């Protein structure tokens, strides 16, 4: 049987369209499958439980005897704990942990050894080195204190920012003493 030229052209057009559709379908399904595999591959990272370290968890800040020896050797210079974002300070009759965050606008407060006090570089608030109470500047009160406890001679600091001790009256109170400096 001899086909006319128009019938052959019509049949080849139908075959070409079917091939294009199949090719697009394969491409779409491959792309969707690759996207689903990528999402499923990333899912275990979101399901995994992450242990809280640093700010927000409980941090061992050192041995009480060693901390007191460091205070004695350096004239009570505060000891920075960088991962926990706090300073260990030698307060009157106690060891305390002062949060490094300025209560004015939240800048990290460094200890200035040449001035022998905490000096916030953002807005010039000044805090006492022994109590971390405000001495000057726009801050409304002294630095907040983290809860600290002694466990078998080690100092454990609870760095949860939601449980800090705020001193709104900018005074040192005996009830803020959680670990005494008695050896």
C-alpha positions as CSV (number, residue, x, y, z in Angstrom):
1,X,0.0,0.0,0.0
2,X,1.3,3.3,-0.9
3,X,0.8,6.2,1.5
4,X,0.3,9.7,0.4
5,X,2.7,12.3,1.6
6,X,0.1,14.0,3.9
7,X,-0.8,10.8,5.7
8,X,2.9,10.1,6.4
9,X,3.4,13.6,7.7
10,X,0.3,13.3,10.0
11,X,1.6,10.0,11.5
12,X,5.1,11.4,12.1
13,X,3.6,14.4,13.9
14,X,1.6,12.2,16.2
15,X,4.6,10.1,17.0
16,X,6.8,13.1,17.6
17,X,4.2,14.6,20.0
18,X,4.0,11.4,21.9
19,X,7.7,11.2,22.2
20,X,7.9,14.8,23.4
21,X,5.1,14.2,26.0
22,X,6.9,11.1,27.3
23,X,10.2,13.0,27.4
24,X,8.6,15.8,29.4
25,X,6.8,13.4,31.7
26,X,10.1,11.6,32.4
27,X,11.9,14.9,33.0
28,X,9.2,16.1,35.4
29,X,9.0,12.8,37.4
30,X,12.8,12.7,37.6
31,X,13.0,16.2,38.9
32,X,10.2,15.6,41.4
33,X,11.9,12.4,42.5
34,X,15.3,14.2,43.0
35,X,13.6,16.9,45.1
36,X,11.8,14.3,47.2
37,X,15.1,12.4,47.8
38,X,16.9,15.6,48.8
39,X,14.2,16.5,51.3
40,X,14.2,13.0,52.7
41,X,18.0,13.1,53.0
42,X,17.8,16.4,55.0
43,X,15.1,15.2,57.3
44,X,17.3,13.2,59.8
45,X,19.2,16.4,60.6
46,X,16.0,18.1,61.8
47,X,14.8,15.0,63.8
48,X,18.1,14.6,65.7
49,X,18.0,15.9,69.3
50,X,20.7,18.5,69.9
51,X,22.3,18.7,73.3
52,X,22.4,22.2,74.6
53,X,25.9,23.5,75.1
54,X,27.0,26.9,76.0
55,X,24.4,29.5,76.7
56,X,21.2,27.9,77.9
57,X,22.7,24.8,79.4
58,X,24.5,23.9,82.6
59,X,28.3,24.5,82.4
60,X,31.0,23.4,84.7
61,X,33.0,26.5,85.3
62,X,35.9,24.9,87.1
63,X,37.0,23.7,90.5
64,X,36.1,26.0,93.4
65,X,39.6,25.8,94.9
66,X,41.2,26.6,91.6
67,X,38.9,29.5,91.0
68,X,39.6,31.0,94.4
69,X,43.4,30.5,93.8
70,X,43.0,32.4,90.4
71,X,41.2,35.2,92.2
72,X,43.9,35.4,94.8
73,X,46.7,35.4,92.2
74,X,45.1,38.2,90.1
75,X,43.6,40.5,92.6
76,X,40.0,39.3,92.0
77,X,40.1,39.8,88.2
78,X,36.9,38.2,86.8
79,X,37.3,35.0,84.9
80,X,35.7,34.9,81.5
81,X,33.8,31.8,80.4
82,X,33.4,32.4,76.7
83,X,31.1,29.5,75.7
84,X,28.7,30.2,78.6
85,X,28.9,34.0,78.1
86,X,29.5,34.8,81.7
87,X,32.2,36.1,84.1
88,X,33.0,34.4,87.4
89,X,33.3,37.2,89.9
90,X,34.6,37.3,93.4
91,X,31.7,39.0,95.2
92,X,31.6,39.9,98.9
93,X,31.8,36.5,100.6
94,X,30.8,34.6,97.4
95,X,31.5,33.4,94.0
96,X,29.0,34.6,91.4
97,X,28.4,34.3,87.7
98,X,27.6,37.5,85.9
99,X,26.0,37.4,82.5
100,X,28.1,39.3,79.9
101,X,25.0,40.9,78.2
102,X,24.6,44.6,79.0
103,X,21.2,45.3,80.5
104,X,20.9,48.5,78.5
105,X,20.8,47.3,74.9
106,X,22.4,43.8,75.0
107,X,26.0,44.4,74.0
108,X,28.7,42.0,75.2
109,X,30.4,43.6,78.2
110,X,34.1,43.1,78.4
111,X,36.3,43.5,81.6
112,X,38.7,46.3,81.1
113,X,41.8,45.4,83.1
114,X,43.3,48.9,82.8
115,X,40.3,50.5,84.4
116,X,39.7,47.5,86.7
117,X,36.0,47.3,86.0
118,X,33.5,46.2,83.4
119,X,33.0,48.8,80.7
120,X,30.4,48.4,78.0
121,X,31.8,49.7,74.8
122,X,28.5,50.4,73.1
123,X,27.1,53.1,75.4
124,X,29.7,53.5,78.1
125,X,27.9,51.8,81.0
126,X,30.3,50.9,83.8
127,X,29.9,48.0,86.3
128,X,31.8,47.1,89.5
129,X,34.2,44.2,89.2
130,X,33.2,42.5,92.4
131,X,29.4,42.8,92.3
132,X,28.8,43.6,88.6
133,X,26.5,46.4,89.8
134,X,26.1,49.6,87.8
135,X,28.4,52.5,88.7
136,X,27.7,54.8,85.8
137,X,26.1,55.1,82.4
138,X,22.7,54.6,80.8
139,X,22.1,51.0,82.1
140,X,19.1,50.7,84.4
141,X,20.7,48.2,86.8
142,X,23.7,45.9,87.3
143,X,24.5,42.9,85.2
144,X,22.2,39.9,85.7
145,X,23.5,36.9,87.6
146,X,23.3,33.3,86.6
147,X,22.4,30.7,89.2
148,X,25.5,28.8,90.4
149,X,25.9,25.8,92.6
150,X,28.8,23.7,93.9
151,X,28.6,20.0,93.0
152,X,31.5,17.8,94.4
153,X,33.8,20.8,94.5
154,X,33.0,21.9,90.9
155,X,31.1,25.1,90.1
156,X,28.1,24.5,87.9
157,X,26.5,27.5,86.3
158,X,22.9,27.4,84.9
159,X,23.2,29.7,81.9
160,X,19.5,29.8,81.0
161,X,18.8,33.5,80.3
162,X,15.2,33.0,81.4
163,X,16.2,32.2,84.9
164,X,18.7,35.0,85.7
165,X,18.7,37.0,88.9
166,X,17.9,40.6,88.1
167,X,18.9,43.3,90.6
168,X,16.4,46.0,89.8
169,X,17.4,48.1,92.9
170,X,21.1,47.9,91.9
171,X,22.1,46.5,95.3
172,X,24.0,43.4,96.4
173,X,21.8,41.2,98.6
174,X,22.9,38.2,100.8
175,X,20.2,36.0,99.2
176,X,22.1,36.3,95.9
177,X,24.9,34.3,97.5
178,X,24.6,30.7,96.2
179,X,28.2,29.6,96.6
180,X,30.3,31.1,99.4
181,X,34.0,31.7,99.0
182,X,34.9,29.7,102.1
183,X,37.2,26.9,101.2
